[in-house]
């Protein structure tokens, strides 16, 4: 990781997605298998009471030299305005970190089954948190029209 900080994955994603396809993640079922060398099943105690999780993961398939540090068109599509890397959710971001909220389907031992996690097979998971309403935004959410257009179909079924 950047800046001398070292993060150790807590587990890995397993699913049938192997390409970096940008859309159709809504019905994708994945398994997150925790590293048994670091954790035991007690680490997941109580998590089954939550419907959704926030999963933080490392976009390890993005080479460091591909990272964007300025502005670009989202998805390199000139139909959308050129905006800074921090005004978009592109994978080629400075620390190649991603966070997604997904639905928790079940837990078996050290395996969590989730739906809607936009991570390819083998992706290292850095942290898992239960999603709580109180951590959602307060008030109205605002975003530009191009962002809504860009995300159309992203979480629809494959």
Secondary structure, DSSP 8 states (H G I E B T S, - for coil): -GGG-----SEEEESS--S---S--TT-EEEEEE-TTT--GGGGTTGGG-SEEEEEEE-TTS-GGG---SEEEGGG-TTS-EEEGGGS--SS-TT-EEEEEEEEEEEETTEEEEES----TT-EEEEEEE--GGGS-SS-----HHHHHHHTTTTS--
